[in-house]
Amino acid sequence: MSDMPKPRSVARLAAVQALYQMEVSAVGAEAVIREFAEHRFDRDADEGEAPLAAADEAFFADLVRGVVEHQKAVDAAIARKLAAGWRLDRLDATARAILRAGAFELLHRPDVPIEVAIDEYVELAKSFFEGPEPGFVNGALDAVAQDARKPGHGGR
């Protein structure tokens, strides 16, 4: 059983994939959520396309909708933590999707422990990148978390 990814971990991976897909193809949140529900989650996959393991589909949909709904604030929270001279739009689209999903979760899902959210997105970064990106994701999300979970910051 320990080899099977947790449903929320699968949902996070799917959310990153969905956010990336939305950015590169300009498809909307509801369309991509529907596509994942109908074609990607633990269903009979199309030929040549592996289905994702069982996902927490409600959590996935909340992440995708939440990033879209709060994108200006999420992007601002990330941008404040980037090194001088760096802009979010200069980052790789996959790294941007990872940071956006992670920052949304830190800002708007107080039910998720900070360490869990950061660890999950760093692991996702490791699955996509072999260079410095996982460390960058770790540092950026850790900085976002410090702001996000300050007393007086209201999540949702």
Steps between C-alpha positions, in 0.01 A plus 500: 500500500785740577593505129164647404499879494259668739185643341596858593851450356344386174263799513796737540682347203183523292446863607853591389440322167163675461642846580780440251250386237281805565797733456634348178164441332284778650231248604281602794492350849163326469591344165828362631339374824238321290766354269697360794185360662386334178829384351788501746397386848521126556284432196563295192766714338511579133751293306852600593388713796544365849223584746594672820458298817196571717488873565317717749299657220328761719841614629632512140207713387542731801869551420437579133202729566677662794816586307289653222270687738786635713770518233581869548558456876677165455734645235567806717585280801749304286642807323582666832725202579688482170855633482541857385465525125305175469142501383251215517457507121872424457463164675439174320122442459518177702686672785243779489214248525670326797554831679145620434338180626729492805449868582122466463502207740712690753288814474152350479506147644582540870382140547821384327813513720770729358763225502273261310422753228862606455632141502241391244583780256875456543453130417297599193779737396749212536286289267511770230848651548852374566661841559458766767123533462396279796715712732358814344144372550584410861639845574221691327218300661667514841511881470137515381400278795665734750279783374191287442472350844577811703240573766238728356534373143160363411518192272186442305 
